[in-house]
Amino acid sequence: MKTKKTKNVAPVNSEARYTVYMQGGVGCELLVNDIPVLDNDYPGIISKFLINPWLINGRNTFKIRSLLLDSATKNHPQWDPSAVSFCKVVISGPKEKGMPDTTIAQAEVKLLKPSDYDSVLSKNGSFTVILGYPNPAWAQSEKIGKDATTQEKILDKYREFHRLLESKDLNGIMKFSSAKSKDYSKSTYTDFESRLKDSFNEKFASTSELIGIDVQEKYGLRYEYYYSDRLVTIKNVKDQSIIQYYDGDEGVTTEYTLLFYFDGKDFVLIL
């Protein structure tokens, strides 16, 4: 299916919200401005997911792509390789009171044959917005080098954040991620800092264990660059963030995906 023609939407006030609706019969991922913002590992629906924090004034790009099917799904007796699976994304903009959401862009990928499940299918598109606030700092930051010295500095930042989590230093965490609070509060029109505190307090109160970075580093770490090399994150060989909690009671791992930009002096956490 072709991506529908882009519409330009000018909000009537500074609180214009842009959201995404994702529906899939297969796992899929959405990138906005080359930044992974949402994924759906299993068939299902995600509705009204706010994407303001990843938008810039003017032209924005997006990509929807399918996720590879794992062996467990393929070997499941109820899986039908001949069935048509799909992933659909609809991006909506501000609306007038009492009116339905304004669709500004959408795309869909379909997996029509068994061989499609062994490859990643994708669709690209773009849309233009006029935000009620300036571009985020990361959109105007310097490009990040890929040399060993620079990457070691980035890893040091991860270790610093890891130590704050390990010592349950809430004040230190909030100071460390102040840019995150400011960027989010500006784009979501809420007191994001208080919500962030609640999130960390809830995590600290659980029985989860923080997984050591050294344990993951010996198997190899990967530096992922986004938005024309202005954002960076680190993942392990399992394509997971290296900041993780494991909950033995629930048997699940929770990740903190950290994205950094370089402000000319230091690496700043924004997500």
Number of C-alpha atoms within 10 A of each C-alpha: 10 11 14 13 11 14 15 14 19 14 17 12 9 12 15 22 19 25 18 21 16 25 20 23 18 23 20 27 20 23 18 20 20 18 19 15 15 17 17 20 15 13 15 13 14 15 12 15 15 17 18 18 19 22 21 21 15 12 13 16 16 21 21 26 23 29 21 16 17 10 8 9 11 13 10 9 8 8 11 13 15 10 12 13 20 18 27 23 25 18 22 23 20 21 17 10 7 6 8 10 16 16 19 21 22 27 22 23 23 19 21 14 12 13 9 16 19 11 13 14 18 18 18 16 18 19 18 19 20 18 22 17 13 11 17 20 14 23 17 13 15 15 19 22 14 14 8 9 9 13 17 12 13 23 17 12 18 20 17 14 19 20 16 17 19 14 10 16 14 16 11 15 19 18 11 17 19 16 18 23 21 15 20 21 15 19 26 17 13 12 13 18 17 11 12 17 15 12 11 16 13 10 16 17 9 10 13 19 15 18 16 16 17 11 10 16 14 9 10 12 19 17 13 14 20 18 14 13 16 20 26 24 21 22 19 18 13 12 11 16 18 29 23 19 19 16 15 11 9 9 8 11 14 15 14 12 14 20 21 23 25 21 16 11 6 12 18 22 23 22 17
